[in-house]
C-alpha cells in the first residue's frame, strides 16, 4: 500500500545521507596520466609545527588560495616509490601514472601527521588535485517507523510508518558496508539512529558527535532522516526539530561541509526561511524559521528534498527488494549505485549530480519534484 509520510497534512522527512570515502590504485592500462596541484598552508609561521596536516593544508590552482605556499612538502603515491616535492610556489607534478583511482599522501616537516586521500587519474591528461581528493565522508542516518507513543505536541497521535528503518539500513549498505574494504570504511564515521534512539536530543547530539570526528577541513557530513515531518520541521521520536535547530547544531559542531537529504511531504519548505505552519506545541507563538544555508562563506551546505513545499512524499512496496521503502529514497539509492550519475567521471558524487538523476515517477508521471537548495558541489559519495 502506498502511504504518505506526513504529520497531519504536512510530513517532513529529514534525510541525511552519508558518504563513505575510499581509494585504490588502478593499473593495467597502456595509457598514462599525470597529477598536479599547489599546496598552501594556513596559520601563523610560528604555530605551523603545532598544526596537523589535515587542518593546515589547502590544495588549489596557482593564486586561487589566499594562504601561503607550502614548499618542501612531499607528495607520495601510496604503495609505490613515486613521489614529488613541492617548489617554492607549493607546486608539484607527478607523471606516468596508471589511470583510475590513485591513493596519495602529503607530509611536511613543518606539520604534524599526514594528509591522505585519492584522485581519479585520467588517461593522457593532467588531473588537478583539489581539496575534494582528501574529503572523508561522515554519515548520520536517522529513520523512525514507530510513532505509536508520540507525545511531542498537541496534535493527534501520528500513524506509524513502514519504510524509514528499511531506508536507513539500505543507505547504510550502499554508503558504508559496500565501502568497508576501504581505509575510509570506518565504523566511527557513521551513526545510525532508529526509532526510540532518534529523539530530538539524540539527533542534535549525533550532529555534535559527527563534528568531533571530522578531523580534516575537507571532511563532509551527509545527514539522512526518514520519518514523519511537517513544514520546516522533522518529527523526531519525541518532539519536533526545526530547520533552525539543525543549522545551529551544524554551526556549533564546526561542520563546514554538509548535505542534508529530506524525504517527506512538503519537505521543500525546510530551508525556505518561512515557517508557513506553526506547530501547536509552540502554544501559538509565531515561529519564523531561518534559512538553513550558511552565512559563513567558507561553509558548503546543500539540502536535497523529496518534494516541493506543497507536495506529498510517498512510501510504497518495491517487489525488487521485497520491502516498503520511501519512493524518493529508493530512487536515491539507485542513483548512488549508477556509475552514470558521476557525470564528469571524477569519482565524486555531488548533490548537483544526484539531483539531476533522481526522478520519482508513477507510470511515467512525475508525482514528486525533487528540489536542491544550496551548493550543488557538496560531496555525497566517493566511488
N, C-alpha and C positions, 0 to 999 in steps of 0.2 A: 504494500500500500504506500502511495506517495504521501509525504507528510510535510507540513510547513514547519519551519524552525522559528516560530515567532512566539514572543511573550504577548499574550492577547493578540492584537492585530499587528504588532511590530516585534520581530525577533532579530536579535543581533548575535551573530556568531563571530567571536574573535578568533581568528585562525592565525597562529603564528607558526610559521614554518621554519624549520631549522635546517640548517645546512651543514653537512659534514664535508670537510675539505681533504683531499688526498693527492698523492702523486706517485708516479712510477716512471722508470726510464724505458724509452722505446727504442728498438733497434731493428735492423733487418732491411732497411731501405737503402737504395743506392743514392738517392738524393740526400743532400745535407743542408743544414740551415745554420744560422748564427743568432746569437742574442746580444743585446747591448742595453746600456742604461746609464743613468747618472745617479750617484748616491749622494745624499745630503744628510746632515745631522742637525738636531735641534738641541737647544740648551746652551748655557754659558760654557766657555772653554774650560774653566777651572772645575766644572762639575761633570765633564764628559766621562771621566773614569768611574763615576758612580752610576752612570746611566746604563740600563740594559739595552742591548741592540734592538730589541723589538719595540722599544719605546722611543729610541733616538733616531733611527734611520728612516729616511723617506727616499722614494725612488721616483724619478721623473725624467723629463727631457731637459735639454740644456736651457737654463734660465727660467724654467717653469715653476720652481720651488723656491719660496722665499726663505731659504735656510742656507747654511754654509756647506760648500762641497766637502765630502769626506774622502780625503786622499789616503792611499796606502791601505785601503780595506781590501780583503781577499774574497773573491767570489769563486766558489768551488762547485764543480759538477759532482754531485754525490755519487759514491760508488765508482769513482774514476780518479785518474791522476790529472784531470784537466782543471785548470784554474786561471784566473787573471787577477791583476792588482789594479786598483783604480789610480788614475793620474791625479794631478793637482786640481783638476776640474771635477773630480769624482767620477770620471768616465771609465767604463770598461766595455770590452767586447770579447766574446768567445766564439770562435768559428769551428766548422767541421763537426757539427752536432747532428745526430740522427733525429729526424722529425718525430714528433709526438711529445707526450708529457715528460718533462725533464726536471729532476729534483736539483735544487740549488741551495747553497748555504753561504751566508755572508758573515765574516768576522772582522773585527778591527782591534788592534792592540789598545785602542783608546776606550773601548766599550766592553761591558760585561756580557758574557754569553754570546750566542749566535742567533741569526735570523734565518729561518728555514722556510722554504716554500717550493713552488713548482711553476713552470712556464710551459705553455704549449708551443713547441718549436715548429715553425712552418718550413716546408721544404723550399730550397732555392730562394730564401728570403731572410731578411734580418728582422727578428722579432724583438720588439721593445719590451723590456721588463718594467712592469709598473707595480704600484703598491698592491694590486689585487693578487699578484703572484704569491704574496705572503699572508693572504687573508685566510683565517680559520673560522669555520662555522661553529656557532653555538646555537643549540636548538631547545626551544621551550614549547612543548606540545601539551595542550590542555583540551580535554574532552569530558563532557558531562552528559550522561544519559539520565541519571536518577535525580529528578526534581520532586519526588513524591513528598518530601518533608520540607519543601522550600518555604521559608517564613521571612524572606528578606524584605518584604514590602506589604502593603495593604491590598494588593491585587489578589485575585483568586489563585488557588494552587495551580502551578504550571504542569502541563502534561509532560510526562517523561518521554524521552526520545529513544531511538534505537541505534542510530548511526554514529554519533560522535565518538564513542570509545573505539569503534571499528576504524573510524577516520584516523584517530591518533595512532593506533597500532600500525595501520598501513603507512602512515607518514614516517613513523619510526623505522619501519622496514626499509623504505626506499632511501631515506636520508642518512640513517645511522647504520643499520645492520648490514646493508649491502656494501658499505664502505669500511667495514670493520677491519679488513685486511690492511688498510692504510694507517700510517702513523697518526692521522687525524681522527680515526675512528675510536676516540677515547670516551669511555662512559662518563667521565667527569664533564664532558662538553655537551651533554644533553640532560634535560629534565622532563619527566612525564608526570602530569597531574591528571588523575581520573576521578570522577565523581566526588566523594566526600573529601578527597585531598585537594580539590580545586576550589577552596574557599577564596573569598576576596583577599584575605590576608595571605593565603598561600600563594596566590598568583603574584601579588606585589612582592612578596619575599623571594619568589623564584626569579623575578627580574633583577633584584638586588644580587642574588647568588650568581646569576649569569654575568653581571658586570664585574664581579670579583674574580671570575675565572678568565676574563678576556685580557690576556697578558700582552697582546700586541696592539698597537694603534690601528692595525688593519683588520682586526677581528670583527666579525659581524654577528648579529643576533637575528634569528628568524623565530618569530613568535606566532604560534598557531593555536587558535582556540576554536573548539567546536561545541556548540550547545545552544541554549536559548539566549535571546537578547532583545533589546529594544533600542529605539533611536538614541545614538550617542553613548550607549552603554552595552556591556555584556552582562549576562546574568550568571554570576558565579554560583557555587553550590548553596551559599547562604546569603548573598547580598548582591546589589548592583555594583559594577565597577565602570566608571566613566572613562571616556577617551582622555580627559584631562588627567585623571589619576594615572593612567598608563604613561602618558607623556611625562608627568612629573617623576614617576618611578624610573623611567629611562634616563632622564637627566640626572637624577640623584645618584643612580648607579654608574654614571660616567659612560653610558653606552653611546658611542658616536655613530655607529652604523647599524641600522635595524630595518628589517622588513616585517610588517605585520600583515597577516593574511586572515581575512574575516569572511566566514561563510554563514550568513544569516539573512533573514528577512530585513529589508531596509538598511542593510549594512553600509550602503553608500553615504549614510548620514554620519558615519563615525568620525570624520575629520572635516566636516563642513563648517565648523565654527559656530554652529547654531543648533541648540537643543530644541527641536521642534515639538518635543513632547516631554513634559515634566513628570517623572515618576511620583506616584502618590506617597512613596516613602520619604519624600522631602517635605511633607506636610504643607504642600502648596507654595513653598518658597521657589521663586523663579530661578532656574538653573540655566546658565549660558555656557556651553562647552567651548573651550578654546581649541583652536586648530592643533592637531597633533603634530603638524610639521614644525621642525625646529627653527628657532631664530638664530641659532649658532651656525654660522656659515661653514664651519669645519665639519658639521654633522651631516650624515646622509640618512634620511628616513624615507621609507615608502610604505604605503598601505595598499593592499590589493583586496577589494571587496567583491563578494559573490554576486551582488545585485546593486541596482540603483536604490536611492533612499526611499522610493515609493514602491519597490518590488518585493515579492516574497522570494525566499530561497527554500529549496526543497531537498528532502532526502527520499531515496527510493531503494528498492531491492534490485541488485545487479546480478543476474544469473552467472555472469562470467566469474565473479569472485564469491558467489553464494553468500552475499552479505547485504544488509542495508547500509548504505553509505550516503553522505551528503553528495548531492549531484555535482556541485561545483568541486568539492574535494576529490571526487572520483576523477573528474577531468583534469584537475591539477596534477594528480599523481601520474596520469597518463602523459601529461606534458613534460614532467620532470624526467620520465623514463625515455622519452622520444629523442633520439640524437638530433633530429631536425630542429628542435627547439633552440639549440645553440646556433643561432643563425650566422654568427661570424666565426664559428669553429675555434673559439679561443679557450674552450674548456670551462668557461664560467657561464652559468645560467643566471641572468639578471631578471629583475622584476619586470622590466620592459619586454624582454623576450617571452617570459611566461604569460604576461598579459596578452600579447599578440596571438598566442597559441590557443588559449582556452576558449571554448565555445560550449555553452550549455544549451543543448538542442533537444527538443522532443518532436520526433518525426520530421526533422528538418526545420522546425520552427523554434527560434530563439525564445526561451522563456525567462532567462535571467541575463542581464547585461553586466558583464564583469568590468569593474572600474579600477583604475590605477590612479592613486594620488601620490605626489611627491617625486622623488628622484628615480627615473627609470633604470639607472645604472647600479642600484644596490644589488649585491650578490645574494642569491638564494641557494645555489648549489654549485659545487665544483666537481666536474667529471674526472 
